[in-house]
Every structure is written in C-alpha cells, then in structure tokens.
C-alpha cells in the first residue's frame, strides 16, 4: 500500500499517460481522491520520477531500478506539456 507523486511524466498501464504532479497509489484501498490507481505496481515496474509519499512507497522505491538515485524534490512539469 504505497503512494507516490510523479516528478516526471510517465506511461502507466494500458499506455495511459501520467503527468508530472499526479499522485499514484498501488491499490484502491490506499488511494485518496484524485489518485491514479496503478494495480500491480511493484518496484520492478516503477518508472523514473516516482517520489514516495509514505513508508511503503519508500520501501518499494528501495527495491526499484532507481534505488541508487536521489529522490527528486522538484517537479517543473515541463515534460508533461503537449506539443
């Protein structure tokens, strides 16, 4: 049961485009209003730019490909602008 904020645009399940600044939850039970629910999200499926919002998110990020990188703290949204 983890929640994240995207600091970069990402592609979610079903090729759904997720914009920077959006919040993502891994289960419906953990989601808050406005969250995108990414069922089946794991550390191995996690895209770059997911900043953990809780302890479960931090644990999941620690198991991801991006564990060695510092957690992003700035979200400009520049990569979410449509051309």
C-alpha positions in Angstrom: 0.0 0.0 0.0 2.1 2.8 -1.4 1.6 6.3 -2.7 3.8 8.4 -4.9 3.9 11.8 -6.6 5.3 11.9 -10.1 8.0 14.4 -10.7 8.3 13.4 -14.4 5.7 12.3 -16.9 5.3 8.6 -17.1 3.4 5.9 -19.1 1.2 3.7 -16.9 -0.7 0.5 -17.6 -2.6 0.4 -20.8 -0.3 3.1 -22.3 -2.0 5.7 -20.1 -0.1 9.0 -20.0 0.5 10.2 -16.4 1.6 13.8 -16.0 4.1 15.3 -13.6 2.5 16.3 -10.3 -0.1 13.5 -10.4 -0.4 11.2 -7.4 -0.3 7.4 -7.9 -1.5 4.7 -5.5 -0.7 1.0 -5.8 -4.1 -0.2 -4.5 -7.7 1.2 -4.5 -7.7 0.8 -0.7 -4.7 3.1 -0.3 -5.8 5.7 -2.9 -7.1 9.2 -2.0 -9.4 11.3 -4.1 -7.7 12.2 -7.4 -5.1 9.5 -7.2 -4.4 7.3 -10.2 -4.6 3.6 -9.1 -1.9 1.6 -10.7 -2.9 -2.0 -9.8 0.1 -4.3 -9.8 2.7 -1.6 -9.3 5.9 -3.0 -8.0 9.5 -1.8 -7.6 10.4 -3.6 -10.9 7.6 -1.8 -12.8 8.2 1.7 -11.3 9.2 4.4 -13.8 11.7 7.1 -13.0 10.3 10.1 -11.2 8.1 8.5 -8.6 8.6 10.2 -5.3 7.4 8.2 -2.3 4.8 9.8 -0.1 4.7 7.2 2.6 6.9 4.5 4.2 5.6 1.7 1.9 6.5 3.9 -1.1 10.0 4.3 0.2 10.3 0.6 0.6 9.1 0.0 -2.9 11.4 2.6 -4.3 14.3 0.9 -2.5 13.6 -2.3 -4.4 13.4 -0.5 -7.8 16.0 0.1 -10.5 16.1 3.8 -9.3 17.1 3.0 -5.7 20.6 4.3 -6.1 19.4 7.7 -7.5 18.4 10.5 -5.2 14.7 11.1 -4.8 13.6 14.1 -6.9 12.3 17.0 -5.0 11.5 19.4 -7.8 8.6 19.0 -10.2 8.6 21.5 -13.1 6.0 19.7 -15.2 8.0 20.6 -18.4 7.9 17.1 -19.7 4.1 17.0 -19.4 3.4 19.8 -21.8 1.8 18.7 -25.1 3.4 19.9 -28.2 
